[in-house]
């Protein structure tokens, strides 16, 4: 999806990266939809004060960077839903 935050001099062709799309692609499972908390647990990351816009943005970016840097296909949707960590 194109996104233009209206910044002066910024390119107008930004793209949105959906972390859920990355999770599905990395796990090759379209049923693997996780909350931010379950995603961070699946990535063995601790969180503090979720549902705060700044924290959620930070943790979402961290999750995206981790998923781009590591294999993520070992996480099963049932494991993540139960809070299990590999």
Backbone bond lengths (Angstrom), bond angles and torsions (degrees), N, CA, C in turn:
res aa  C-N    CA-C-N  psi(-1)  N-CA   C-N-CA  omega(-1)  CA-C   N-CA-C  phi
1 X - - - 1.441 - - 1.524 109.57 -
2 X 1.303 117.33 127.61 1.463 119.00 176.39 1.531 110.51 -65.70
3 X 1.286 115.83 146.95 1.463 121.14 -179.59 1.510 108.39 -144.57
4 X 1.306 117.33 129.07 1.451 121.19 176.66 1.515 108.42 -127.23
5 X 1.339 117.65 104.92 1.457 119.60 -178.23 1.521 113.97 -73.61
6 X 1.324 118.14 -0.52 1.453 121.59 177.21 1.519 113.62 78.79
7 X 1.321 117.92 24.00 1.456 121.12 178.87 1.515 109.39 -80.49
8 X 1.286 116.37 135.32 1.455 121.34 179.89 1.525 110.41 -64.44
9 X 1.323 117.38 126.46 1.453 122.20 177.89 1.507 114.60 81.30
10 X 1.328 117.81 -2.93 1.463 120.77 -179.78 1.529 109.54 -83.57
11 X 1.331 117.15 145.23 1.463 119.47 176.60 1.528 110.51 -60.40
12 X 1.307 116.92 148.59 1.465 120.55 -178.19 1.523 111.92 -95.77
13 X 1.319 118.27 6.79 1.459 119.80 -176.41 1.528 112.78 -110.68
14 X 1.335 117.21 39.84 1.460 121.28 174.63 1.520 109.73 -60.86
15 X 1.297 116.49 151.83 1.457 121.60 176.08 1.523 108.58 -122.89
16 X 1.305 115.85 146.36 1.454 121.95 178.25 1.522 108.48 -93.53
17 X 1.324 116.66 132.43 1.462 121.87 174.75 1.519 106.72 -107.15
18 X 1.310 116.38 117.10 1.459 122.35 -179.44 1.525 108.80 -90.05
19 X 1.319 116.97 118.35 1.464 119.89 -177.82 1.530 111.70 -62.55
20 X 1.329 117.81 -32.40 1.465 119.43 177.40 1.523 110.97 -63.79
21 X 1.334 116.62 -37.50 1.465 120.54 177.15 1.521 109.98 -64.06
22 X 1.326 117.16 -38.44 1.459 121.32 178.48 1.530 109.97 -67.09
23 X 1.337 117.76 -42.28 1.466 121.18 178.17 1.530 109.90 -58.91
24 X 1.314 116.35 -47.57 1.465 120.48 -179.45 1.523 110.44 -61.97
25 X 1.318 117.04 -43.26 1.471 120.67 -179.96 1.525 111.59 -66.84
26 X 1.324 117.53 -41.96 1.465 121.08 -177.98 1.524 112.06 -70.02
27 X 1.332 117.60 -31.83 1.461 120.48 -178.79 1.526 111.72 -96.35
28 X 1.335 116.37 -8.65 1.466 121.94 -178.89 1.529 110.79 55.61
29 X 1.337 115.15 38.24 1.458 120.70 -177.97 1.524 109.03 -140.87
30 X 1.344 117.85 106.78 1.469 119.93 -178.26 1.529 113.37 -66.07
31 X 1.324 117.66 -14.29 1.472 121.16 178.75 1.526 111.95 -84.91
32 X 1.325 118.26 -6.69 1.458 122.46 -174.16 1.529 110.64 -85.56
33 X 1.321 116.28 79.80 1.459 122.17 177.90 1.525 106.83 -111.38
34 X 1.326 116.17 122.26 1.461 121.27 -173.99 1.516 111.45 -121.56
35 X 1.312 116.08 146.42 1.463 120.35 169.62 1.522 107.69 -69.97
36 X 1.311 116.70 164.75 1.465 120.08 178.63 1.524 110.28 -60.41
37 X 1.321 118.04 -40.65 1.463 121.09 178.74 1.525 110.53 -61.61
38 X 1.327 117.88 -49.01 1.466 121.48 -178.98 1.523 110.91 -65.56
39 X 1.321 117.32 -35.92 1.462 120.59 177.28 1.520 110.22 -64.01
40 X 1.327 117.38 -46.66 1.463 120.45 179.70 1.528 110.82 -64.64
41 X 1.328 117.57 -37.70 1.463 120.30 176.36 1.529 110.42 -63.98
42 X 1.335 116.52 -42.34 1.465 120.45 179.27 1.523 111.58 -63.24
43 X 1.332 116.00 -28.21 1.467 121.33 178.65 1.521 111.94 -91.64
44 X 1.343 116.58 7.25 1.465 122.84 -179.91 1.526 112.67 59.37
45 X 1.332 115.20 42.22 1.460 121.07 179.84 1.524 109.48 -117.90
46 X 1.315 115.80 136.85 1.459 120.62 176.45 1.520 110.07 -83.74
47 X 1.323 116.06 151.02 1.464 121.12 177.92 1.519 109.47 -129.27
48 X 1.323 115.40 156.57 1.461 122.59 175.66 1.524 106.99 -137.28
49 X 1.304 116.11 132.91 1.467 122.73 173.69 1.528 113.56 55.30
50 X 1.329 115.79 57.22 1.464 118.55 172.84 1.527 109.10 -68.05
51 X 1.305 116.02 164.48 1.460 125.22 -177.64 1.525 111.28 71.44
52 X 1.302 115.17 24.24 1.455 123.65 169.15 1.528 103.19 -113.01
53 X 1.308 118.19 125.39 1.471 121.26 -170.76 1.525 113.13 -52.35
54 X 1.307 117.51 -44.74 1.465 120.56 -179.33 1.523 111.79 -66.23
55 X 1.329 116.66 -43.66 1.464 120.10 179.35 1.518 111.20 -66.57
56 X 1.327 117.71 -43.52 1.461 120.46 179.63 1.529 110.71 -61.73
57 X 1.318 117.01 -40.69 1.469 120.12 178.25 1.531 110.00 -63.49
58 X 1.318 116.59 -43.70 1.459 121.59 179.22 1.528 111.03 -61.40
59 X 1.340 116.65 -50.13 1.462 120.13 -178.18 1.522 111.99 -66.34
60 X 1.319 117.16 -34.81 1.465 120.29 177.43 1.523 110.15 -64.46
61 X 1.317 116.84 -43.22 1.460 120.37 177.77 1.525 110.53 -64.78
62 X 1.330 117.31 -42.68 1.467 120.35 177.38 1.525 110.73 -59.91
63 X 1.325 117.31 -45.00 1.464 121.02 179.59 1.524 110.56 -60.96
64 X 1.307 117.08 -43.22 1.462 120.99 179.47 1.529 110.76 -62.06
65 X 1.312 117.24 -45.43 1.460 120.78 179.23 1.528 111.53 -63.77
66 X 1.317 117.11 -40.62 1.464 120.40 177.99 1.522 110.28 -64.09
67 X 1.334 116.69 -44.93 1.465 119.69 -178.95 1.525 111.87 -64.92
68 X 1.309 116.89 -32.30 1.464 120.20 178.49 1.522 111.28 -75.12
69 X 1.307 116.70 -21.03 1.453 122.27 -175.28 1.521 114.06 -99.57
70 X 1.316 118.24 -19.82 1.461 121.86 -173.20 1.516 111.12 -129.50
71 X 1.338 114.30 160.54 1.462 119.38 169.82 1.515 107.20 -69.31
72 X 1.301 116.26 136.59 1.455 120.68 -177.75 1.522 111.19 -125.71
73 X 1.325 117.26 2.00 1.457 120.09 -174.51 1.523 113.42 -75.71
74 X 1.335 117.82 -5.61 1.461 120.33 178.86 1.522 112.37 -79.38
75 X 1.319 118.21 -10.04 1.455 121.58 -177.76 1.521 108.70 -89.71
76 X 1.326 115.77 120.93 1.457 121.14 178.21 1.524 108.14 -95.68
77 X 1.337 118.11 147.09 1.465 119.24 -178.41 1.522 112.40 -59.16
78 X 1.324 118.35 -36.02 1.457 119.88 179.67 1.522 110.99 -69.62
79 X 1.332 117.68 -36.10 1.459 120.85 176.98 1.526 110.56 -64.60
80 X 1.319 115.66 -45.45 1.459 119.81 -178.30 1.533 110.12 -65.32
81 X 1.315 117.01 -39.95 1.456 120.59 -179.62 1.528 110.95 -64.81
82 X 1.319 117.17 -30.89 1.460 121.22 178.63 1.525 111.81 -89.26
83 X 1.333 117.18 -4.20 1.448 120.22 179.86 1.504 114.26 81.61
84 X 1.351 117.56 13.89 1.466 120.16 178.87 1.518 110.17 -73.54
85 X 1.300 115.65 147.78 1.463 121.24 176.54 1.504 108.35 -120.57
86 X 1.325 116.00 138.96 1.482 120.37 179.76 1.500 110.52 -82.22
